[in-house]
């Protein structure tokens, strides 16, 4: 059996299309090793025509590590690790901004797998940006300025209370999540635990302030970093088709959905 994957880079700094693999089937060790190294290199991988079930998606994610259960999003029946993002006019997304998933916990997810199930007739693309490329584009003095700085990340920045009052059960789940996820600190620049490459690790979705700076200095620096990280030259844009799958390294990337009506099933894998 030929286990060689076809990997085609999509943009200079981030993104690759992966072919010659069926994600619904258990991956051989050789295939998984190729996939893992491609993820480290390209940061986000895309797959066409992969009709995986939630159970198959969970099994694939489990190859990377223990799975995370999101504190507020609804999940697939009997597969609580797989959350459901169903976006439409009366249910806009919580994270309709640039963000890195779940940075409000001590050990944010290693990665995430997103599978497209229901798509709009037009629109619905997703953008990813490379924190590595954004960091490497900075000048040496600016990198020195960022070295050692710590930023606060907080759950409620992307999940405010007013968005979670749909039912008493939903509101109680939100309140429990707030109690369990108090503001915490991460470095502004993090080192990838495997590749050793450095990346910017602040995001508009959850980062509230840089605690080592005065308020005005923090606001100015964060505004600059949020804009810098999401420059088009550091991005890849994916136009979804039904049964597409995306797999990304959440440690060094952030992403932003373009608002529209669509349904997807993602799962996340924690490992710091």
C-alpha positions in Angstrom: 0.0 0.0 0.0 1.4 3.4 -1.0 1.4 5.6 2.2 3.1 8.6 0.6 1.0 11.7 1.0 0.9 14.5 -1.6 1.5 17.8 0.1 1.2 21.0 -1.9 2.1 24.4 -0.3 -0.6 27.0 -0.8 1.1 30.2 0.5 4.7 31.2 1.2 4.4 31.1 5.0 1.4 29.0 5.8 -1.0 26.4 4.5 -0.8 23.2 2.4 -3.2 20.9 0.6 -2.9 17.2 1.5 -3.9 14.4 -0.9 -3.7 10.6 -1.1 -5.1 10.0 2.3 -8.5 8.9 3.7 -9.1 10.5 7.1 -12.1 8.2 7.8 -9.7 5.3 8.0 -7.1 4.7 10.7 -3.8 6.2 9.6 -0.8 4.0 9.3 2.3 5.1 11.4 4.0 6.3 8.2 1.1 8.4 7.1 0.6 9.9 10.6 4.3 10.8 10.8 4.1 12.6 7.4 1.0 14.4 8.5 2.6 15.5 11.8 5.7 16.8 10.1 3.6 18.6 7.5 1.6 20.2 10.3 4.8 21.5 11.9 6.1 22.9 8.6 2.9 24.4 7.1 0.9 25.1 10.3 -2.5 24.4 8.7 -3.4 21.5 6.4 -6.5 21.1 4.2 -8.1 18.0 2.8 -10.8 17.8 0.1 -13.7 15.2 0.0 -13.3 13.7 3.5 -16.7 12.5 4.7 -15.8 11.7 8.2 -18.2 11.0 11.0 -17.9 12.6 14.5 -16.5 9.2 15.8 -13.9 9.1 13.1 -13.0 12.7 13.6 -12.5 12.0 17.3 -10.3 9.0 16.6 -8.2 11.1 14.3 -7.8 13.8 16.8 -6.9 11.3 19.5 -3.8 10.4 17.6 -2.4 13.8 18.6 -3.2 13.6 22.3 -5.9 13.8 24.9 -9.0 15.7 23.8 -10.5 18.9 25.1 -14.2 19.4 26.0 -15.3 23.0 25.4 -17.0 24.6 28.4 -19.9 26.3 26.5 -20.3 25.1 22.9 -22.9 22.4 22.2 -21.5 19.0 21.2 -22.4 16.1 19.1 -24.7 13.7 20.9 -22.6 11.0 22.6 -19.4 12.5 21.3 -18.8 15.4 23.7 -15.3 16.2 22.4 -16.8 17.2 19.0 -18.4 20.6 19.2 -21.0 22.0 16.8 -20.6 25.4 15.3 -23.9 26.3 13.6 -23.9 29.9 12.4 -26.8 31.7 10.9 -28.4 35.2 11.0 -30.0 34.7 14.5 -27.0 32.9 15.8 -23.8 34.8 15.0 -20.4 33.3 15.9 -18.9 34.1 19.3 -15.4 34.3 17.8 -16.2 36.5 14.8 -12.6 37.9 15.1 -9.1 36.8 14.8 -8.3 34.3 17.6 -6.3 31.3 18.7 -8.6 28.6 20.2 -9.0 28.3 24.0 -6.0 30.4 25.1 -8.0 31.1 28.3 -6.7 27.9 29.9 -3.3 27.0 31.2 -2.5 24.6 28.4 -4.2 25.8 25.2 -4.9 23.1 22.6 -2.2 21.7 20.4 -4.4 21.9 17.4 -7.9 21.5 16.1 -9.7 19.6 13.3 -12.6 21.3 11.6 -15.0 19.4 9.2 -17.5 21.2 6.9 -20.9 19.6 6.8 -23.4 22.3 5.8 -22.3 25.3 3.7 -23.9 28.5 2.3 -24.3 29.0 -1.4 -21.7 31.8 -1.2 -19.2 33.1 1.3 -18.1 31.3 4.5 -14.3 31.2 3.9 -11.9 31.0 6.8 -8.5 32.7 7.1 -5.5 31.5 9.0 -2.4 33.6 9.9 1.1 32.4 11.0 2.3 33.8 14.3 5.8 32.5 13.3 5.9 34.5 10.1 4.6 37.6 11.9 7.2 37.3 14.6 10.1 36.7 12.2 9.1 39.8 10.2 9.7 42.1 13.2 13.0 44.0 13.7 15.6 42.7 16.2 15.0 45.7 18.6 11.2 45.1 18.6 11.7 41.4 19.3 13.9 42.4 22.2 11.1 44.6 23.5 8.6 41.7 23.4 10.9 39.3 25.1 9.7 38.4 28.5 6.4 40.3 28.3 3.3 38.5 29.6 -0.3 39.0 28.4 -3.6 38.2 30.1 -6.1 36.0 28.4 -9.7 35.8 29.5 -12.6 33.6 28.6 -15.3 36.4 28.7 -13.7 38.5 26.0 -15.1 36.3 23.3 -17.9 34.7 25.4 -19.6 37.7 27.1 -22.6 37.0 29.3 -25.3 38.6 27.1 -24.6 36.0 24.3 -25.3 33.1 26.7 -28.7 33.9 28.1 -30.7 31.8 25.7 -31.9 29.4 28.3 -31.3 28.9 32.1 -29.2 25.8 31.3 -27.0 27.7 28.9 -26.6 30.6 31.3 -25.6 28.2 34.1 -23.1 26.6 31.9 -21.6 30.0 31.1 -21.4 30.9 34.8 -19.6 27.7 35.6 -17.2 28.3 32.7 -16.4 31.8 34.1 -15.7 30.4 37.6 -13.4 27.7 36.2 -11.6 30.0 33.7 -10.3 33.1 35.5 -7.9 35.5 33.7 -4.4 34.0 33.3 -1.0 34.9 31.8 0.8 33.6 28.7 4.0 34.9 27.2 3.6 37.4 24.4 6.2 35.4 22.4 6.1 31.6 22.8 8.5 29.0 21.6 7.0 26.0 19.8 7.7 23.0 22.0 8.6 20.8 19.0 10.1 22.9 16.3 11.7 25.5 18.6 10.5 28.4 16.4 9.2 31.5 18.1 5.8 33.0 17.4 3.6 35.8 18.6 1.0 34.5 21.0 -1.6 37.2 21.5 -5.0 37.3 19.8 -7.9 39.6 19.6 -10.3 36.9 20.7 -9.0 36.4 24.3 -6.0 38.7 25.0 -7.0 41.6 27.2 -3.8 43.3 28.2 0.0 43.1 28.6 0.4 43.1 32.3 4.0 44.3 32.3 3.1 47.6 30.7 1.0 50.7 31.6 -2.5 50.6 30.3 -2.0 53.0 27.4 1.3 51.2 26.4 -0.5 47.9 26.5 -3.3 49.1 24.4 -1.0 50.6 21.8 1.2 47.5 21.6 -1.7 45.1 21.4 -3.4 47.1 18.7 -0.2 47.0 16.7 0.4 43.3 17.2 -3.2 42.4 16.3 -2.9 44.3 13.1 0.6 43.0 12.3 -0.2 39.3 12.8 -3.1 39.4 10.4 -1.4 41.1 7.5 -2.3 39.4 4.2 1.2 38.2 3.6 1.1 36.0 6.7 -2.3 34.4 5.7 -3.9 31.6 3.9 -7.6 31.7 2.9 -9.6 28.5 2.5 -12.8 28.4 0.4 -14.8 25.5 1.9 -16.5 22.7 0.0 -18.7 20.1 1.6 -16.7 17.5 3.5 -13.5 19.5 3.5 -11.4 19.1 6.6 -8.8 21.5 8.1 -6.2 20.6 10.7 -4.1 23.3 12.2 -1.3 23.9 14.8 -3.1 26.1 17.3 0.1 26.9 19.2 1.5 29.2 16.5 -1.6 30.3 14.4 -4.8 32.2 14.6 -7.8 32.2 12.4 -10.9 34.2 11.6 -14.2 33.0 10.0 -16.0 35.2 7.5 -19.6 35.7 8.7 -22.2 33.6 7.0 -24.5 30.6 7.6 -22.7 27.3 7.9 -22.3 24.3 10.2 -19.1 22.6 11.1 -17.8 20.0 13.6 -14.4 20.8 15.2 -12.4 19.0 17.9 -9.4 20.2 19.8 -6.4 18.5 21.3 -4.8 20.1 24.4 -1.0 20.0 24.8 1.3 22.9 25.8 
